[in-house]
Amino acid sequence: MLAIFHQIMGSVLVVAGIVVLPLPIPLGLLMLVIGLALLAPYVIPVQNLVRSLRRKNAKLNEQLLRWREKFPPVIQKTIDRTHP
């Protein structure tokens, strides 16, 4: 049941983030990141996207690994599954 909730909320956040992205406040980017993090444990193409972003951006990868323990378990699982 929790997996279905994560998938629905992740999808809603990704769509809302895309809609809000052109605004000057970076709220859309934040919504996209959280939405992708919620979707990544369950959707293989999202895992591949996050993995390729982490490969291309070493700073992003370092920050995710550094802050991993402070995130909720679903985000920790996402970080583990998308390790480049």
N, CA, C and O atoms as CSV, one atom per row, in Angstrom:
chain,resi,resn,atom,element,x,y,z
A,1,MET,N,N,0.816,-1.188,0.000
A,1,MET,CA,C,0.000,0.000,0.000
A,1,MET,C,C,0.870,1.267,0.000
A,1,MET,O,O,0.554,2.251,-0.669
A,2,LEU,N,N,1.962,1.221,0.758
A,2,LEU,CA,C,2.864,2.365,0.812
A,2,LEU,C,C,3.534,2.598,-0.545
A,2,LEU,O,O,3.757,3.742,-0.941
A,3,ALA,N,N,3.853,1.512,-1.256
A,3,ALA,CA,C,4.482,1.648,-2.569
A,3,ALA,C,C,3.548,2.348,-3.546
A,3,ALA,O,O,3.990,3.180,-4.338
A,4,ILE,N,N,2.275,2.021,-3.499
A,4,ILE,CA,C,1.301,2.670,-4.380
A,4,ILE,C,C,1.196,4.157,-4.040
A,4,ILE,O,O,1.133,4.999,-4.935
A,5,PHE,N,N,1.177,4.471,-2.759
A,5,PHE,CA,C,1.126,5.871,-2.325
A,5,PHE,C,C,2.355,6.632,-2.812
A,5,PHE,O,O,2.236,7.757,-3.298
A,6,HIS,N,N,3.532,6.026,-2.683
A,6,HIS,CA,C,4.762,6.680,-3.147
A,6,HIS,C,C,4.717,6.927,-4.651
A,6,HIS,O,O,5.126,7.987,-5.124
A,7,GLN,N,N,4.220,5.950,-5.395
A,7,GLN,CA,C,4.162,6.104,-6.845
A,7,GLN,C,C,3.184,7.196,-7.250
A,7,GLN,O,O,3.465,7.972,-8.163
A,8,ILE,N,N,2.043,7.263,-6.584
A,8,ILE,CA,C,1.061,8.301,-6.911
A,8,ILE,C,C,1.610,9.683,-6.550
A,8,ILE,O,O,1.547,10.610,-7.357
A,9,MET,N,N,2.146,9.813,-5.340
A,9,MET,CA,C,2.687,11.104,-4.914
A,9,MET,C,C,3.881,11.519,-5.769
A,9,MET,O,O,4.017,12.693,-6.111
A,10,GLY,N,N,4.745,10.570,-6.115
A,10,GLY,CA,C,5.886,10.874,-6.969
A,10,GLY,C,C,5.451,11.362,-8.334
A,10,GLY,O,O,6.019,12.316,-8.866
A,11,SER,N,N,4.441,10.710,-8.907
A,11,SER,CA,C,3.929,11.129,-10.221
A,11,SER,C,C,3.325,12.520,-10.158
A,11,SER,O,O,3.556,13.347,-11.040
A,12,VAL,N,N,2.550,12.773,-9.112
A,12,VAL,CA,C,1.931,14.090,-8.956
A,12,VAL,C,C,3.000,15.169,-8.801
A,12,VAL,O,O,2.893,16.244,-9.391
A,13,LEU,N,N,4.026,14.880,-8.009
A,13,LEU,CA,C,5.091,15.871,-7.802
A,13,LEU,C,C,5.885,16.133,-9.076
A,13,LEU,O,O,6.267,17.272,-9.344
A,14,VAL,N,N,6.136,15.094,-9.861
A,14,VAL,CA,C,6.875,15.281,-11.117
A,14,VAL,C,C,6.058,16.144,-12.080
A,14,VAL,O,O,6.585,17.082,-12.678
A,15,VAL,N,N,4.776,15.826,-12.226
A,15,VAL,CA,C,3.929,16.608,-13.140
A,15,VAL,C,C,3.810,18.050,-12.649
A,15,VAL,O,O,3.951,18.986,-13.436
A,16,ALA,N,N,3.553,18.231,-11.357
A,16,ALA,CA,C,3.435,19.586,-10.805
A,16,ALA,C,C,4.769,20.332,-10.922
A,16,ALA,O,O,4.786,21.533,-11.192
A,17,GLY,N,N,5.868,19.632,-10.721
A,17,GLY,CA,C,7.183,20.260,-10.842
A,17,GLY,C,C,7.460,20.744,-12.251
A,17,GLY,O,O,8.055,21.805,-12.441
A,18,ILE,N,N,7.030,19.969,-13.244
A,18,ILE,CA,C,7.216,20.380,-14.640
A,18,ILE,C,C,6.377,21.622,-14.934
A,18,ILE,O,O,6.820,22.528,-15.640
A,19,VAL,N,N,5.158,21.655,-14.386
A,19,VAL,CA,C,4.285,22.800,-14.616
A,19,VAL,C,C,4.853,24.060,-13.950
A,19,VAL,O,O,4.791,25.145,-14.527
A,20,VAL,N,N,5.403,23.921,-12.745
A,20,VAL,CA,C,5.876,25.067,-11.965
A,20,VAL,C,C,7.321,25.447,-12.312
A,20,VAL,O,O,7.788,26.505,-11.891
A,21,LEU,N,N,8.017,24.629,-13.049
A,21,LEU,CA,C,9.436,24.845,-13.347
A,21,LEU,C,C,9.760,26.218,-13.950
A,21,LEU,O,O,10.790,26.788,-13.593
A,22,PRO,N,N,8.939,26.774,-14.842
A,22,PRO,CA,C,9.301,28.076,-15.422
A,22,PRO,C,C,9.237,29.267,-14.456
A,22,PRO,O,O,9.731,30.345,-14.788
A,23,LEU,N,N,8.650,29.098,-13.291
A,23,LEU,CA,C,8.562,30.204,-12.343
A,23,LEU,C,C,9.950,30.585,-11.826
A,23,LEU,O,O,10.847,29.742,-11.796
A,24,PRO,N,N,10.136,31.834,-11.423
A,24,PRO,CA,C,11.459,32.270,-10.956
A,24,PRO,C,C,11.894,31.608,-9.649
A,24,PRO,O,O,13.092,31.503,-9.386
A,25,ILE,N,N,10.950,31.164,-8.832
A,25,ILE,CA,C,11.292,30.478,-7.588
A,25,ILE,C,C,11.574,29.009,-7.934
A,25,ILE,O,O,10.795,28.404,-8.670
A,26,PRO,N,N,12.657,28.424,-7.428
A,26,PRO,CA,C,13.026,27.054,-7.838
A,26,PRO,C,C,12.174,25.963,-7.191
A,26,PRO,O,O,12.676,24.864,-6.956
A,27,LEU,N,N,10.923,26.231,-6.902
A,27,LEU,CA,C,10.036,25.243,-6.302
A,27,LEU,C,C,9.806,24.051,-7.230
A,27,LEU,O,O,9.708,22.912,-6.772
A,28,GLY,N,N,9.721,24.317,-8.527
A,28,GLY,CA,C,9.504,23.238,-9.493
A,28,GLY,C,C,10.645,22.236,-9.495
A,28,GLY,O,O,10.413,21.032,-9.602
A,29,LEU,N,N,11.858,22.715,-9.380
A,29,LEU,CA,C,13.026,21.832,-9.340
A,29,LEU,C,C,12.999,20.952,-8.098
A,29,LEU,O,O,13.298,19.760,-8.162
A,30,LEU,N,N,12.641,21.546,-6.977
A,30,LEU,CA,C,12.535,20.792,-5.739
A,30,LEU,C,C,11.450,19.722,-5.838
A,30,LEU,O,O,11.640,18.596,-5.377
A,31,MET,N,N,10.321,20.072,-6.436
A,31,MET,CA,C,9.238,19.106,-6.605
A,31,MET,C,C,9.669,17.962,-7.521
A,31,MET,O,O,9.343,16.804,-7.263
A,32,LEU,N,N,10.392,18.280,-8.577
A,32,LEU,CA,C,10.892,17.244,-9.485
A,32,LEU,C,C,11.838,16.282,-8.770
A,32,LEU,O,O,11.735,15.066,-8.936
A,33,VAL,N,N,12.742,16.818,-7.988
A,33,VAL,CA,C,13.719,15.985,-7.285
A,33,VAL,C,C,13.020,15.050,-6.300
A,33,VAL,O,O,13.329,13.860,-6.249
A,34,ILE,N,N,12.092,15.576,-5.528
A,34,ILE,CA,C,11.383,14.740,-4.556
A,34,ILE,C,C,10.517,13.709,-5.272
A,34,ILE,O,O,10.458,12.553,-4.854
A,35,GLY,N,N,9.850,14.115,-6.338
A,35,GLY,CA,C,9.027,13.183,-7.105
A,35,GLY,C,C,9.836,12.048,-7.707
A,35,GLY,O,O,9.427,10.888,-7.647
A,36,LEU,N,N,10.986,12.378,-8.290
A,36,LEU,CA,C,11.850,11.342,-8.858
A,36,LEU,C,C,12.404,10.417,-7.773
A,36,LEU,O,O,12.554,9.214,-7.987
A,37,ALA,N,N,12.703,10.988,-6.616
A,37,ALA,CA,C,13.199,10.165,-5.512
A,37,ALA,C,C,12.131,9.194,-5.026
A,37,ALA,O,O,12.451,8.071,-4.638
A,38,LEU,N,N,10.884,9.604,-5.042
A,38,LEU,CA,C,9.805,8.700,-4.640
A,38,LEU,C,C,9.526,7.633,-5.698
A,38,LEU,O,O,9.143,6.513,-5.360
A,39,LEU,N,N,9.713,7.966,-6.960
A,39,LEU,CA,C,9.442,7.020,-8.039
A,39,LEU,C,C,10.590,6.045,-8.285
A,39,LEU,O,O,10.352,4.912,-8.705
A,40,ALA,N,N,11.799,6.453,-8.037
A,40,ALA,CA,C,12.968,5.654,-8.412
A,40,ALA,C,C,13.012,4.244,-7.818
A,40,ALA,O,O,13.457,3.333,-8.517
A,41,PRO,N,N,12.584,4.004,-6.585
A,41,PRO,CA,C,12.657,2.623,-6.094
A,41,PRO,C,C,11.730,1.660,-6.829
A,41,PRO,O,O,11.917,0.446,-6.749
A,42,TYR,N,N,10.738,2.179,-7.541
A,42,TYR,CA,C,9.720,1.325,-8.135
A,42,TYR,C,C,9.708,1.325,-9.659
A,42,TYR,O,O,9.153,0.408,-10.264
A,43,VAL,N,N,10.305,2.326,-10.291
A,43,VAL,CA,C,10.234,2.476,-11.746
A,43,VAL,C,C,11.655,2.429,-12.321
A,43,VAL,O,O,12.473,3.311,-12.062
A,44,ILE,N,N,11.924,1.396,-13.094
A,44,ILE,CA,C,13.276,1.161,-13.640
A,44,ILE,C,C,13.769,2.329,-14.514
A,44,ILE,O,O,14.917,2.743,-14.352
A,45,PRO,N,N,12.952,2.881,-15.436
A,45,PRO,CA,C,13.464,4.010,-16.237
A,45,PRO,C,C,13.856,5.219,-15.388
A,45,PRO,O,O,14.800,5.932,-15.729
A,46,VAL,N,N,13.150,5.455,-14.298
A,46,VAL,CA,C,13.517,6.569,-13.413
A,46,VAL,C,C,14.835,6.255,-12.717
A,46,VAL,O,O,15.665,7.146,-12.535
A,47,GLN,N,N,15.036,4.998,-12.325
A,47,GLN,CA,C,16.319,4.602,-11.725
A,47,GLN,C,C,17.458,4.860,-12.698
A,47,GLN,O,O,18.506,5.379,-12.312
A,48,ASN,N,N,17.254,4.500,-13.952
A,48,ASN,CA,C,18.295,4.718,-14.958
A,48,ASN,C,C,18.577,6.204,-15.164
A,48,ASN,O,O,19.731,6.600,-15.331
A,49,LEU,N,N,17.527,7.028,-15.153
A,49,LEU,CA,C,17.702,8.472,-15.286
A,49,LEU,C,C,18.499,9.042,-14.118
A,49,LEU,O,O,19.439,9.811,-14.321
A,50,VAL,N,N,18.130,8.669,-12.904
A,50,VAL,CA,C,18.838,9.166,-11.721
A,50,VAL,C,C,20.277,8.669,-11.718
A,50,VAL,O,O,21.190,9.417,-11.366
A,51,ARG,N,N,20.488,7.423,-12.103
A,51,ARG,CA,C,21.837,6.871,-12.155
A,51,ARG,C,C,22.705,7.639,-13.157
A,51,ARG,O,O,23.870,7.922,-12.880
A,52,SER,N,N,22.141,7.974,-14.317
A,52,SER,CA,C,22.937,8.706,-15.311
A,52,SER,C,C,23.217,10.139,-14.834
A,52,SER,O,O,24.295,10.673,-15.095
A,53,LEU,N,N,22.260,10.764,-14.139
A,53,LEU,CA,C,22.510,12.096,-13.581
A,53,LEU,C,C,23.616,12.056,-12.539
A,53,LEU,O,O,24.448,12.961,-12.473
A,54,ARG,N,N,23.624,11.012,-11.729
A,54,ARG,CA,C,24.672,10.882,-10.711
A,54,ARG,C,C,26.030,10.615,-11.344
A,54,ARG,O,O,27.052,11.077,-10.836
A,55,ARG,N,N,26.053,9.872,-12.450
A,55,ARG,CA,C,27.313,9.606,-13.148
A,55,ARG,C,C,27.903,10.884,-13.733
A,55,ARG,O,O,29.112,11.109,-13.676
A,56,LYS,N,N,27.034,11.712,-14.295
A,56,LYS,CA,C,27.492,12.933,-14.960
A,56,LYS,C,C,27.880,14.030,-13.978
A,56,LYS,O,O,28.694,14.892,-14.307
A,57,ASN,N,N,27.311,14.009,-12.782
A,57,ASN,CA,C,27.548,15.070,-11.823
A,57,ASN,C,C,28.129,14.483,-10.535
A,57,ASN,O,O,27.386,14.004,-9.678
A,58,ALA,N,N,29.429,14.521,-10.405
A,58,ALA,CA,C,30.106,13.928,-9.250
A,58,ALA,C,C,29.740,14.643,-7.950
A,58,ALA,O,O,29.656,14.007,-6.899
A,59,LYS,N,N,29.522,15.953,-8.010
A,59,LYS,CA,C,29.147,16.692,-6.804
A,59,LYS,C,C,27.794,16.238,-6.273
A,59,LYS,O,O,27.611,16.092,-5.064
A,60,LEU,N,N,26.854,16.018,-7.175
A,60,LEU,CA,C,25.538,15.532,-6.778
A,60,LEU,C,C,25.663,14.176,-6.103
A,60,LEU,O,O,25.046,13.935,-5.065
A,61,ASN,N,N,26.451,13.298,-6.684
A,61,ASN,CA,C,26.655,11.969,-6.116
A,61,ASN,C,C,27.278,12.052,-4.723
A,61,ASN,O,O,26.846,11.356,-3.804
A,62,GLU,N,N,28.284,12.897,-4.568
A,62,GLU,CA,C,28.933,13.055,-3.263
A,62,GLU,C,C,27.959,13.573,-2.213
A,62,GLU,O,O,27.948,13.089,-1.081
A,63,GLN,N,N,27.144,14.551,-2.582
A,63,GLN,CA,C,26.173,15.114,-1.640
A,63,GLN,C,C,25.135,14.070,-1.231
A,63,GLN,O,O,24.770,13.978,-0.059
A,64,LEU,N,N,24.668,13.293,-2.191
A,64,LEU,CA,C,23.683,12.251,-1.859
A,64,LEU,C,C,24.271,11.221,-0.905
A,64,LEU,O,O,23.611,10.795,0.042
A,65,LEU,N,N,25.500,10.828,-1.153
A,65,LEU,CA,C,26.140,9.853,-0.263
A,65,LEU,C,C,26.399,10.442,1.116
A,65,LEU,O,O,26.277,9.746,2.123
A,66,ARG,N,N,26.752,11.710,1.164
A,66,ARG,CA,C,27.040,12.365,2.440
A,66,ARG,C,C,25.773,12.495,3.296
A,66,ARG,O,O,25.822,12.294,4.509
A,67,TRP,N,N,24.648,12.827,2.671
A,67,TRP,CA,C,23.412,13.075,3.401
A,67,TRP,C,C,22.506,11.855,3.484
A,67,TRP,O,O,21.402,11.959,4.019
A,68,ARG,N,N,22.923,10.727,2.985
A,68,ARG,CA,C,22.087,9.528,2.907
A,68,ARG,C,C,21.440,9.152,4.231
A,68,ARG,O,O,20.247,8.852,4.269
A,69,GLU,N,N,22.193,9.163,5.298
A,69,GLU,CA,C,21.691,8.713,6.600
A,69,GLU,C,C,20.613,9.630,7.182
A,69,GLU,O,O,19.864,9.218,8.068
A,70,LYS,N,N,20.530,10.849,6.696
A,70,LYS,CA,C,19.554,11.800,7.235
A,70,LYS,C,C,18.216,11.742,6.504
A,70,LYS,O,O,17.248,12.361,6.945
A,71,PHE,N,N,18.147,11.010,5.397
A,71,PHE,CA,C,16.925,10.904,4.619
A,71,PHE,C,C,16.048,9.768,5.146
A,71,PHE,O,O,16.534,8.872,5.837
A,72,PRO,N,N,14.749,9.806,4.817
A,72,PRO,CA,C,13.874,8.689,5.186
A,72,PRO,C,C,14.259,7.416,4.435
A,72,PRO,O,O,14.964,7.483,3.427
A,73,PRO,N,N,13.805,6.261,4.914
A,73,PRO,CA,C,14.212,4.983,4.306
A,73,PRO,C,C,13.936,4.863,2.812
A,73,PRO,O,O,14.742,4.269,2.097
A,74,VAL,N,N,12.835,5.401,2.320
A,74,VAL,CA,C,12.544,5.275,0.890
A,74,VAL,C,C,13.572,6.034,0.059
A,74,VAL,O,O,13.932,5.584,-1.028
A,75,ILE,N,N,14.045,7.158,0.541
A,75,ILE,CA,C,15.069,7.918,-0.181
A,75,ILE,C,C,16.424,7.219,-0.065
A,75,ILE,O,O,17.202,7.219,-1.019
A,76,GLN,N,N,16.711,6.629,1.087
A,76,GLN,CA,C,17.951,5.863,1.243
A,76,GLN,C,C,17.981,4.693,0.261
A,76,GLN,O,O,19.015,4.400,-0.340
A,77,LYS,N,N,16.845,4.037,0.108
A,77,LYS,CA,C,16.774,2.918,-0.832
A,77,LYS,C,C,17.011,3.407,-2.257
A,77,LYS,O,O,17.663,2.729,-3.050
A,78,THR,N,N,16.485,4.574,-2.575
A,78,THR,CA,C,16.695,5.155,-3.898
A,78,THR,C,C,18.163,5.463,-4.134
A,78,THR,O,O,18.695,5.187,-5.210
A,79,ILE,N,N,18.818,6.032,-3.133
A,79,ILE,CA,C,20.249,6.359,-3.250
A,79,ILE,C,C,21.055,5.085,-3.472
A,79,ILE,O,O,21.973,5.069,-4.293
A,80,ASP,N,N,20.723,4.020,-2.750
A,80,ASP,CA,C,21.433,2.753,-2.897
A,80,ASP,C,C,21.210,2.132,-4.272
A,80,ASP,O,O,22.155,1.639,-4.889
A,81,ARG,N,N,19.989,2.151,-4.750
A,81,ARG,CA,C,19.670,1.510,-6.034
A,81,ARG,C,C,20.192,2.276,-7.245
A,81,ARG,O,O,20.365,1.700,-8.319
A,82,THR,N,N,20.438,3.554,-7.078
A,82,THR,CA,C,20.885,4.354,-8.225
A,82,THR,C,C,22.357,4.706,-8.149
A,82,THR,O,O,22.816,5.607,-8.850
A,83,HIS,N,N,23.089,4.019,-7.321
A,83,HIS,CA,C,24.530,4.298,-7.229
A,83,HIS,C,C,25.202,3.973,-8.551
A,83,HIS,O,O,25.041,2.872,-9.079
A,84,PRO,N,N,25.961,4.936,-9.094
A,84,PRO,CA,C,26.597,4.683,-10.396
A,84,PRO,C,C,27.685,3.713,-10.273
A,84,PRO,O,O,28.331,3.381,-11.266
